[in-house]
């Protein structure tokens, strides 16, 4: 069995099979990474829009509860965006 070791950005990855199989598998892996990233970005945008709606509703109703929900959602978004950035960096370096 053939083995291919890919070294990219100081990280190595082992692929089993010949070069054609390596290229096909790597292409599929990259497609999956891109799809996962796009899904994360879609979720982040939806959460940002929801937080903005809560903030608007808080202003319209002068509701501390809505402001608190918006702030809570923004805090979650901050963590999620940091995690996504780290994941993207890690995926790119893999």
Secondary structure, DSSP 8 states (H G I E B T S, - for coil): --EEEEEETTEEEEEES-HHHHHHHHHHHHHHHHHHHHHHHHHHHHHHHHHHHHHHHHHHHT-HHHHHHHHHHHHHHHHHHHHHHHHHHHHHH-
